[in-house]
Amino acid sequence: MHGPASPGWLLVAVCAATGAYCLLRMRSHVEEQRRTAGGEALMGFGMAAMAVPAAVFTPPSWAWPGYVAVFGAAALHALWSARTGTHHLHHLVGAAAMVYMSLTMAASPGHQGGHGGSGIPLVTGALLVYFTAYVLLSGLRLVPVAAVGAGAGWGDRPELARACRLSMGIAMVAMLLTL
């Protein structure tokens, strides 16, 4: 992503830690929890890879079509899964946002900082509104979570899963702002 290196590295750390926790959640005994965690782990690690500051590492030109293919496939999977649960619609929007950011980055590989005075494109603005609303609602839902019994493992803690989703939403807003 474009922008200063320090926030970029912070995004990398947050997204990678979120992806790692989502891998832990894949050990849950609940099948739906495992499937959801797998998609969220892919999103977390993909966001971490995209957030590496451009001053440190500029991905080769073939990487962006790779991102488009991976997240396009994730979007199709989320679309297919949405027929069983509306939570998958959020995954669809997230994967579509990753495809959009990949296409934008591929179209402007040497672009350093902002949109050249052209303002925020319509799609970026719509995604910013969606993810900002998602972050605010996720934060509100995180507050009243009841404590889980001592027998719950790391993969079955609802408050940690919500915090994971909240951190990815915040990271998505930050990435869209620096696009």
Backbone as numpy.savetxt, mean C-alpha at the origin, in Angstrom:
# Nx Ny Nz CAx CAy CAz Cx Cy Cz
10.33 6.79 -5.49 9.49 7.97 -5.49 10.38 9.20 -5.49
9.81 10.29 -5.94 10.54 11.55 -5.98 10.43 12.22 -4.63
11.41 13.03 -4.31 11.36 13.77 -3.06 12.61 13.51 -2.25
12.67 14.11 -1.03 13.85 13.97 -0.17 14.09 12.52 0.25
15.35 12.21 0.54 15.72 10.83 0.86 15.21 10.37 2.23
15.24 11.24 3.25 14.85 10.81 4.60 13.41 10.32 4.68
12.42 11.08 4.16 11.05 10.54 4.18 10.92 9.29 3.32
11.69 9.20 2.26 11.65 8.00 1.42 12.09 6.77 2.20
13.17 6.91 2.96 13.65 5.77 3.75 12.68 5.43 4.87
12.02 6.45 5.42 11.01 6.18 6.44 9.84 5.39 5.85
9.42 5.77 4.64 8.37 5.02 3.94 8.81 3.58 3.67
10.06 3.41 3.25 10.57 2.06 3.00 10.49 1.23 4.28
10.92 1.81 5.41 10.91 1.08 6.68 9.49 0.72 7.12
8.58 1.69 7.04 7.19 1.44 7.46 6.54 0.37 6.58
6.72 0.50 5.27 6.09 -0.46 4.35 6.70 -1.85 4.47
8.02 -1.93 4.63 8.66 -3.24 4.78 8.25 -3.90 6.10
8.18 -3.11 7.18 7.75 -3.67 8.47 6.30 -4.14 8.39
5.47 -3.38 7.70 4.07 -3.78 7.52 3.99 -5.06 6.70
4.76 -5.15 5.63 4.78 -6.36 4.82 5.24 -7.57 5.63
6.27 -7.35 6.47 6.77 -8.45 7.30 5.70 -8.91 8.30
4.99 -7.95 8.92 3.94 -8.35 9.85 2.82 -9.09 9.12
2.51 -8.65 7.90 1.47 -9.34 7.13 1.89 -10.78 6.83
3.18 -11.01 6.63 3.66 -12.39 6.46 3.40 -13.19 7.73
3.60 -12.58 8.90 3.29 -13.26 10.16 1.80 -13.58 10.26
0.96 -12.65 9.78 -0.48 -12.88 9.82 -0.90 -14.04 8.93
-0.08 -14.38 7.97 -0.42 -15.51 7.09 -0.38 -16.84 7.84
0.14 -16.86 9.06 0.17 -18.07 9.87 -1.10 -18.24 10.69
-2.08 -17.36 10.51 -3.34 -17.40 11.25 -4.07 -18.71 10.96
-4.94 -19.09 11.88 -5.76 -20.28 11.70 -7.02 -19.99 10.89
-7.29 -18.72 10.64 -8.48 -18.29 9.89 -8.09 -18.13 8.43
-8.76 -18.89 7.55 -8.39 -18.90 6.13 -8.51 -17.53 5.48
-9.59 -16.82 5.74 -9.78 -15.49 5.13 -8.69 -14.53 5.61
-8.30 -14.65 6.86 -7.21 -13.81 7.40 -5.90 -14.08 6.65
-5.62 -15.34 6.37 -4.39 -15.69 5.64 -4.40 -15.12 4.23
-5.53 -15.25 3.53 -5.60 -14.73 2.15 -5.46 -13.22 2.12
-6.14 -12.55 3.02 -6.06 -11.09 3.08 -4.64 -10.65 3.42
-4.02 -11.35 4.36 -2.66 -10.98 4.77 -1.67 -11.15 3.63
-1.87 -12.15 2.78 -0.97 -12.35 1.64 -1.01 -11.18 0.68
-2.21 -10.71 0.37 -2.35 -9.54 -0.51 -1.76 -8.29 0.11
-1.95 -8.14 1.42 -1.42 -6.97 2.10 0.10 -7.04 2.21
0.67 -8.24 2.35 2.12 -8.37 2.35 2.71 -7.97 1.00
2.06 -8.41 -0.08 2.50 -8.02 -1.42 2.45 -6.50 -1.56
1.38 -5.89 -1.09 1.24 -4.44 -1.18 2.33 -3.75 -0.35
2.56 -4.21 0.86 3.57 -3.60 1.72 4.96 -3.65 1.13
5.36 -4.83 0.65 6.69 -4.95 0.07 6.81 -4.21 -1.26
5.73 -4.20 -2.04 5.74 -3.44 -3.30 5.86 -1.95 -3.04
5.14 -1.46 -2.03 5.24 -0.05 -1.68 6.63 0.28 -1.16
7.23 -0.63 -0.39 8.59 -0.40 0.11 9.58 -0.30 -1.05
9.43 -1.17 -2.03 10.33 -1.14 -3.18 10.16 0.15 -3.99
8.91 0.60 -4.13 8.67 1.83 -4.89 9.10 3.08 -4.14
9.17 3.02 -2.82 9.49 4.20 -2.01 10.98 4.45 -1.88
11.81 3.54 -2.35 13.26 3.77 -2.27 13.57 5.08 -2.99
14.27 6.01 -2.32 14.53 7.31 -2.93 15.25 7.19 -4.28
14.78 7.99 -5.24 15.35 7.94 -6.60 16.81 8.37 -6.61
17.23 9.18 -5.64 18.64 9.60 -5.59 19.55 8.43 -5.20
19.00 7.44 -4.55 19.78 6.28 -4.11 19.77 5.18 -5.16
18.59 4.90 -5.69 18.46 3.82 -6.66 17.36 4.16 -7.65
17.72 4.19 -8.91 16.73 4.39 -9.97 16.49 3.04 -10.62
15.27 2.52 -10.52 15.00 1.20 -11.09 15.22 1.21 -12.61
15.64 0.07 -13.15 15.80 0.00 -14.61 14.43 0.15 -15.29
14.46 0.48 -16.55 13.21 0.77 -17.27 12.26 -0.43 -17.30
12.79 -1.65 -17.22 11.92 -2.83 -17.27 11.20 -3.07 -15.94
11.61 -2.40 -14.86 10.98 -2.63 -13.55 9.55 -2.12 -13.51
9.30 -0.96 -14.16 7.95 -0.38 -14.08 6.90 -1.25 -14.76
7.16 -1.79 -15.96 6.18 -2.73 -16.51 6.01 -3.98 -15.63
7.07 -4.36 -14.93 6.97 -5.48 -13.98 6.01 -5.16 -12.85
6.14 -3.94 -12.30 5.20 -3.50 -11.26 3.77 -3.49 -11.79
3.61 -2.98 -13.01 2.27 -2.92 -13.61 1.68 -4.33 -13.73
2.50 -5.28 -14.16 2.02 -6.66 -14.31 1.66 -7.28 -12.97
2.52 -7.13 -11.98 2.27 -7.73 -10.66 1.04 -7.12 -10.01
0.96 -5.80 -10.01 -0.18 -5.16 -9.34 -1.43 -5.21 -10.19
-1.29 -5.31 -11.50 -2.46 -5.55 -12.35 -3.06 -6.91 -12.05
-2.19 -7.92 -11.87 -2.69 -9.25 -11.49 -3.33 -9.22 -10.11
-2.73 -8.47 -9.18 -3.32 -8.34 -7.84 -4.68 -7.64 -7.92
-4.82 -6.66 -8.81 -6.10 -5.98 -8.98 -7.15 -6.93 -9.53
-6.77 -7.75 -10.50 -7.72 -8.73 -11.03 -8.14 -9.74 -9.96
-7.18 -10.17 -9.15 -7.49 -11.10 -8.06 -8.44 -10.44 -7.05
-8.18 -9.18 -6.72 -9.06 -8.47 -5.78 -10.46 -8.29 -6.38
-10.53 -8.03 -7.68 -11.83 -7.89 -8.35 -12.59 -9.21 -8.28
-11.90 -10.31 -8.51 -12.53 -11.63 -8.44 -12.98 -11.94 -7.01
-12.14 -11.58 -6.03 -12.46 -11.85 -4.62 -13.55 -10.94 -4.09
-13.77 -9.80 -4.73 -14.77 -8.83 -4.24 -16.18 -9.39 -4.28
-16.40 -10.46 -5.04 -17.75 -11.02 -5.07 -18.10 -11.72 -3.77
-17.09 -12.04 -2.92 -17.36 -12.68 -1.63 -17.28 -11.72 -0.46
-16.68 -10.56 -0.64 -16.56 -9.61 0.47 -16.16 -8.23 -0.01
-16.79 -7.21 0.55 -16.52 -5.85 0.09 -15.15 -5.33 0.51
-14.50 -5.96 1.50 -13.16 -5.54 1.91 -12.19 -5.64 0.73
-12.44 -6.55 -0.16 -11.56 -6.74 -1.31 -11.62 -5.55 -2.28
-12.67 -4.75 -2.21 -12.74 -3.56 -3.05 -11.63 -2.57 -2.68
-11.31 -2.51 -1.38 -10.19 -1.65 -0.97 -8.88 -2.18 -1.55
-8.72 -3.49 -1.56 -7.52 -4.07 -2.17 -7.47 -3.75 -3.67
-8.62 -3.76 -4.30 -8.70 -3.41 -5.72 -8.24 -1.97 -5.94
-8.72 -1.05 -5.12 -8.32 0.36 -5.25 -6.82 0.50 -4.98
-6.32 -0.19 -3.97 -4.89 -0.12 -3.64 -4.02 -0.65 -4.77
-4.40 -1.79 -5.33 -3.63 -2.36 -6.44 -3.72 -1.46 -7.67
-4.89 -0.90 -7.92 -5.04 0.03 -9.05 -4.19 1.28 -8.84
-4.11 1.75 -7.60 -3.26 2.91 -7.30 -1.78 2.58 -7.55
-1.37 1.37 -7.22 0.01 0.96 -7.48 0.28 0.88 -8.98
-0.69 0.38 -9.74 -0.55 0.35 -11.21 -0.43 1.77 -11.73
-1.29 2.66 -11.25 -1.27 4.06 -11.69 0.08 4.71 -11.37
0.58 4.51 -10.15 1.86 5.10 -9.78 3.00 4.52 -10.62
2.95 3.24 -10.90 3.98 2.61 -11.74 3.96 3.20 -13.15
2.78 3.37 -13.70 2.67 3.95 -15.04 3.16 5.40 -15.05
2.83 6.13 -14.00 3.27 7.52 -13.90 4.79 7.60 -13.78
5.36 6.74 -12.96 6.82 6.74 -12.79 7.52 6.29 -14.08
6.93 5.37 -14.80 7.53 4.91 -16.06 7.50 6.03 -17.10
6.46 6.85 -17.06 6.33 7.92 -18.04 7.26 9.09 -17.75
7.74 9.21 -16.52 8.61 10.33 -16.16 9.81 9.87 -15.35
10.69 9.02 -15.91 11.80 8.47 -15.12 12.79 9.52 -14.64
12.99 10.60 -15.35 13.96 11.61 -14.94 13.33 12.78 -14.21
12.05 12.73 -13.99 11.30 13.82 -13.38 11.65 13.90 -11.90
12.12 15.05 -11.44 12.52 15.19 -10.04 11.69 16.26 -9.35
10.63 15.87 -8.70 9.91 16.79 -7.84 8.65 17.38 -8.43
7.55 16.82 -8.10 6.26 17.39 -8.46 5.84 17.12 -9.88
4.85 17.90 -10.30 4.24 17.71 -11.62 4.56 18.86 -12.55
5.65 19.56 -12.31 6.06 20.64 -13.20 5.08 21.80 -13.23
4.40 22.07 -12.12 3.49 23.19 -12.06 2.13 22.91 -12.66
1.89 21.71 -13.12 0.61 21.40 -13.75 -0.49 21.07 -12.75
-0.16 21.07 -11.47 -1.16 20.75 -10.46 -1.30 19.25 -10.29
-2.28 18.85 -9.49 -2.51 17.43 -9.21 -3.44 16.87 -10.28
-3.00 15.85 -11.00 -3.90 15.23 -11.98 -5.15 14.66 -11.30
-6.20 14.52 -12.06 -7.50 14.10 -11.54 -7.42 12.74 -10.83
-6.74 11.78 -11.43 -6.65 10.44 -10.82 -5.89 10.51 -9.50
-4.78 11.25 -9.48 -4.01 11.39 -8.24 -4.87 12.04 -7.16
-5.60 13.08 -7.52 -6.48 13.74 -6.56 -7.57 12.83 -6.03
-8.17 12.04 -6.91 -9.21 11.11 -6.47 -8.64 10.04 -5.53
-7.45 9.55 -5.86 -6.81 8.56 -4.99 -6.43 9.18 -3.64
-5.97 10.41 -3.66 -5.64 11.10 -2.41 -6.88 11.25 -1.53
-8.00 11.63 -2.12 -9.24 11.76 -1.36 -9.64 10.41 -0.78
-9.60 9.36 -1.60 -9.99 8.03 -1.13 -9.10 7.57 0.03
-7.77 7.64 -0.16 -6.87 7.12 0.88 -6.85 7.99 2.12
-7.05 9.30 1.97 -7.15 10.16 3.15 -8.39 9.79 3.96
-9.51 9.61 3.29 -10.74 9.19 3.98 -10.54 7.81 4.63
-9.86 6.90 3.91 -9.61 5.57 4.46 -8.76 5.65 5.72
-7.72 6.49 5.69 -6.85 6.65 6.86 -7.64 7.20 8.04
-8.45 8.21 7.81 -9.22 8.80 8.90 -10.21 7.79 9.48
-10.91 7.06 8.63 -11.86 6.05 9.12 -11.15 4.89 9.81
-10.01 4.48 9.28 -9.24 3.40 9.91 -8.74 3.81 11.28
-8.32 5.06 11.40 -7.88 5.56 12.70 -9.01 5.55 13.71
-10.20 5.94 13.27 -11.35 5.91 14.17 -11.71 4.49 14.58
-11.61 3.55 13.65 -11.93 2.14 13.96 -10.88 1.52 14.87
-9.67 2.03 14.83 -8.59 1.46 15.64 -8.74 1.80 17.11
-9.32 2.93 17.42 -9.41 3.41 18.80 -10.20 2.46 19.70
-11.41 2.01 19.33 -12.18 1.23 20.30 -11.95 -0.29 20.30
-10.87 -0.77 19.72 -10.66 -2.22 19.66 -10.48 -2.78 21.07
-11.24 -3.82 21.39 -11.16 -4.46 22.69 -9.90 -5.32 22.77
-9.42 -5.53 23.96 -8.22 -6.35 24.16 -8.52 -7.80 23.80
-7.53 -8.46 23.24 -7.66 -9.86 22.84 -7.10 -10.73 23.95
-7.66 -11.92 24.12 -7.21 -12.83 25.15 -5.75 -13.21 24.99
-5.17 -13.75 26.04 -3.75 -14.07 26.06 -3.39 -15.17 25.06
-4.36 -15.98 24.64 -4.07 -17.09 23.74 -3.95 -16.71 22.28
-4.27 -15.48 21.93 -4.22 -15.06 20.53 -2.78 -14.89 20.07
-2.47 -15.46 18.91 -1.13 -15.31 18.36 -1.00 -14.00 17.61
0.22 -13.72 17.17 0.50 -12.48 16.45 -0.34 -12.34 15.18
-0.67 -13.45 14.56 -1.44 -13.38 13.32 -2.91 -13.17 13.51
-3.39 -13.28 14.75 -4.83 -13.19 15.02 -5.19 -11.98 15.88
-4.38 -10.96 15.87 -4.64 -9.76 16.67 -5.30 -8.70 15.79
-6.61 -8.46 15.94 -7.31 -7.53 15.06 -6.78 -6.10 15.14
-6.34 -5.68 16.33 -5.84 -4.32 16.44 -4.54 -4.14 15.67
-3.72 -5.17 15.60 -2.48 -5.08 14.82 -2.75 -5.14 13.33
-3.73 -5.93 12.93 -4.10 -5.96 11.51 -4.65 -4.60 11.07
-5.44 -3.97 11.93 -5.97 -2.64 11.60 -4.85 -1.60 11.56
-3.91 -1.69 12.50 -2.77 -0.76 12.49 -1.92 -0.96 11.25
-1.80 -2.20 10.81 -1.07 -2.52 9.58 -1.73 -1.85 8.38
-3.03 -1.98 8.28 -3.77 -1.35 7.17 -3.70 0.16 7.24
-3.76 0.69 8.46 -3.67 2.14 8.65 -2.30 2.66 8.19
-1.23 1.96 8.56 0.11 2.41 8.16 0.28 2.34 6.65
-0.28 1.32 6.00 -0.19 1.26 4.54 -1.00 2.38 3.90
-2.13 2.73 4.49 -2.93 3.84 3.97 -2.18 5.17 4.08
-1.53 5.39 5.22 -0.74 6.60 5.41 0.41 6.64 4.40
1.06 5.50 4.22 2.16 5.43 3.26 1.67 5.70 1.84
0.49 5.22 1.51 -0.06 5.45 0.18 -0.33 6.95 -0.03
-0.86 7.62 0.99 -1.08 9.07 0.88 0.26 9.77 0.66
1.27 9.40 1.44 2.60 10.02 1.28 3.17 9.78 -0.11
3.01 8.57 -0.62 3.54 8.26 -1.95 2.80 9.03 -3.03
1.49 9.16 -2.89 0.73 9.91 -3.88 1.10 11.40 -3.85
1.38 11.92 -2.65 1.78 13.32 -2.54 3.14 13.59 -3.20
4.02 12.60 -3.19 5.36 12.80 -3.77 5.43 12.36 -5.23
4.35 11.87 -5.76 4.33 11.36 -7.13 4.64 12.46 -8.14
